[in-house]
Amino acid sequence: MAITLSEKAAQRVRTFLINRGSGLGVRLGVKTTGCSGMAYQLEFVDDINDDDTVFEDRGVKIVIDAKSLLYLEGTHLDFVREGINEGFRFENPNVKGECGCGESFTV
Amino acid sequence: MALLQIAEPGQSTAPHQHRLAAGIDLGTTNSLIATVRSGLPDTLPNDGGEHLLPSVVHVTADGEFSVGRSALQYAGTDPDNTIISVKRLMGRGLEDMSAISNFSANQLVDSDSGMPSIRTAAGDLSPVQVSAEILRKLADRAEQALGGDLTGVVITVPAYFDEAQRQATKDAATLAGLKVLRLINEPTAAAVAYGLDSGEQGLHAIFDLGGGTFDISILRLTKGVFEVVATGGDSALGGDDMDRLLADWICAQAGLERSDKRLMAEVLTIARGVKEQLTEHNEAEVALGDRWQGSISRSEFEQLVSPLVERCLLACRRTLRDAGLKPSEIEQIVMVGGSTRVPRIREAVAEFFGRPPLTSIDPDRVVAIGTAVQANILAGNKPDADMLLLDVIPLSLGVETMGGLVEKIIDRNTTIPISRAQEFTTYKDGQTAMAIHVVQGERELVDDCRSLARFELRGIPPMVAGAARIRVTYQVDSDGLLGVTAEEVSSGVKSTIQVKPSYGLSDEQISGMLKSSIEHAREDVSARMLREQQVDAARAHEAVTAALAENGEQLLSREEIRRIEAALDSLDQAATSSDPELIKQAITAVDNLTQDFAARRMDASIAKALVGQELDEI
């Protein structure tokens, strides 16, 4: 299953990449940490590694390493505004439980 | 769920451990807070979409604070409990208030802290407390927008703020529960916003025209470190003056009575709107209800404000002259402050410096944006390569001066990167070289400090003692590497050396050096006093002997020469003693005895200079 992003998210990623002046795309990942098992990571990409899978949606390259992909299959990345806070949100169909703050999750 | 930002590769943080940092532009009239999200710095608005927070605090009798626009509403109805422009009070004593303050005399009271307190219905408030309220309000906004507590903040201060004013600003942040990563000079922040710090070196001017004040700062960039070379400006010049001139014009055109205060306030508001319209358009309508209708063109407006523009340029010219620079030597000009939107100002600046100024970032927000960039780096959200080390110098760095004394150039505990310069001069007439001995330590004598490097500056043009200007610059970059440059300012001859000061020093050695400086504090000071007198004695001897050789025979009687020579002999004798007081007396004796001689020499040299010149040549 592919990884997708919303038009809003794609537009923000493109803006941030232009502002940064370099970078191939955005890397999604998970790390085993946090209060509820796993945590999302979101980084700029300068290098693509051998075990990475690269998706492309709305002109944006999404890079995920093999291990993280297990937990992120079918994830949709959105960019939302909540009050005066704004940022990216993972919509991950694999998630079974989240910690109170939603920064970490279990599958 | 929580919202995420894109991090630099490898810089993702664990949940609940985000390094949230913000930059705060703590202004006299308005304040802003900015942060970097996904690599993009921007100011944060409140939930009403407003970025600027008026720097106004109101307090009720119950001690209930309101900050910003809501506090500003009380300015008319409850002025005694509404505090405006508190920044002008920061770190100041009551005695220097009268010249700079918009506070009425009975509003300010003396306090123990050295700063005046502000009398309100809720009791006396210190300027630090009031500033803390403004900072807290901004921090709340940032914490709401970022979804977590702030790790630290960087706050701006004017370049001319002294240590007391900087400390007061830090205290306000601590009171607001904020950790200050660093204070940054406002002009430096503006330069960082435009990325001027990524260049190698150069001179830049920051042109800051606000509502009520004008500041011009000249910055020198060397290896990513900004040094404020000169500041100047006009503390009573700003956009408000343009509004006033325009309001006067409207009154004259419409034939209005100036006695009606409410009408005048209304005209002033209209004038401000007209000024803003003329930024975009060549012509603006002026509508005064049913009283008067008219219009003004941009060129008419420019005619009106041209005296103000002239005053700006005058301050620029004066500041450049103080720094010994020409407008053409300035590489970039950064425009700061809402009034720099006026097209005539931009044109005048471009003409003056001979190049267009930088205007792409909103001039009201540019300082806050640069501060946020700095905060983001200091909080550790950048990859190692771009990392700016926030480190301190463990031991003072100094230079050897005559008599084996140490002149400290950079004090210990100064945060790096840092660049400091001091000027020295020659000791002897016709001296063409100077040995620079770089030392490290806290003691007063070179022998008790650690020698780091020695080098020589050669090719100084021969001049009389004290006329050469040798600028010695110590610069420690973010890696702790010390570069020392000595330059003779008038001729430009230069010599440089690089050293790594902390190399090979263990923590024990550093603390040992510190301890010995405390243990030997008393004897160090007396040793220094003795050496200073010895150097003075040698200098006096040198000068008098040279003068005697030059024209002693012509200007003095045999008896006078004999007396001076006798005084020099007793000076030599005194110089070998270990009593600084004795040496001082001997120097004074020589000085007194040769005063007449010095005056005659002066007359003789003037007479020589005047011979054969026409009156209009002098």
Chai-1 contact restraints between the chains, C-beta under 6 A:
chainA,res_idxA,chainB,res_idxB,connection_type,confidence,min_distance_angstrom,max_distance_angstrom,comment,restraint_id
A,F16,B,I6,contact,1.0,0.0,6.0,A-B,restraint_1
A,F16,B,S38,contact,1.0,0.0,6.0,A-B,restraint_2
A,F16,B,G39,contact,1.0,0.0,6.0,A-B,restraint_3
A,F16,B,L40,contact,1.0,0.0,6.0,A-B,restraint_4
A,N19,B,G39,contact,1.0,0.0,6.0,A-B,restraint_5
A,N19,B,L40,contact,1.0,0.0,6.0,A-B,restraint_6
A,R20,B,G39,contact,1.0,0.0,6.0,A-B,restraint_7
A,T33,B,A14,contact,1.0,0.0,6.0,A-B,restraint_8
A,G34,B,P15,contact,1.0,0.0,6.0,A-B,restraint_9
A,A39,B,P15,contact,1.0,0.0,6.0,A-B,restraint_10
A,Q41,B,S12,contact,1.0,0.0,6.0,A-B,restraint_11
A,L42,B,L4,contact,1.0,0.0,6.0,A-B,restraint_12
A,L42,B,I6,contact,1.0,0.0,6.0,A-B,restraint_13
A,E43,B,A7,contact,1.0,0.0,6.0,A-B,restraint_14
A,E43,B,P9,contact,1.0,0.0,6.0,A-B,restraint_15
A,E43,B,S12,contact,1.0,0.0,6.0,A-B,restraint_16
A,F44,B,I6,contact,1.0,0.0,6.0,A-B,restraint_17
A,F44,B,P9,contact,1.0,0.0,6.0,A-B,restraint_18
A,D46,B,P9,contact,1.0,0.0,6.0,A-B,restraint_19
A,I84,B,D47,contact,1.0,0.0,6.0,A-B,restraint_20
A,I84,B,Q144,contact,1.0,0.0,6.0,A-B,restraint_21
A,I84,B,A145,contact,1.0,0.0,6.0,A-B,restraint_22
A,N85,B,L3,contact,1.0,0.0,6.0,A-B,restraint_23
A,N85,B,A145,contact,1.0,0.0,6.0,A-B,restraint_24
A,N85,B,G147,contact,1.0,0.0,6.0,A-B,restraint_25
A,G87,B,L3,contact,1.0,0.0,6.0,A-B,restraint_26
A,G87,B,L4,contact,1.0,0.0,6.0,A-B,restraint_27
A,G87,B,Q5,contact,1.0,0.0,6.0,A-B,restraint_28
A,F88,B,L4,contact,1.0,0.0,6.0,A-B,restraint_29
A,R89,B,L3,contact,1.0,0.0,6.0,A-B,restraint_30
A,C101,B,A2,contact,1.0,0.0,6.0,A-B,restraint_31
A,G102,B,M1,contact,1.0,0.0,6.0,A-B,restraint_32
A,G102,B,A2,contact,1.0,0.0,6.0,A-B,restraint_33
A,E103,B,A2,contact,1.0,0.0,6.0,A-B,restraint_34
A,E103,B,P15,contact,1.0,0.0,6.0,A-B,restraint_35
A,S104,B,P15,contact,1.0,0.0,6.0,A-B,restraint_36
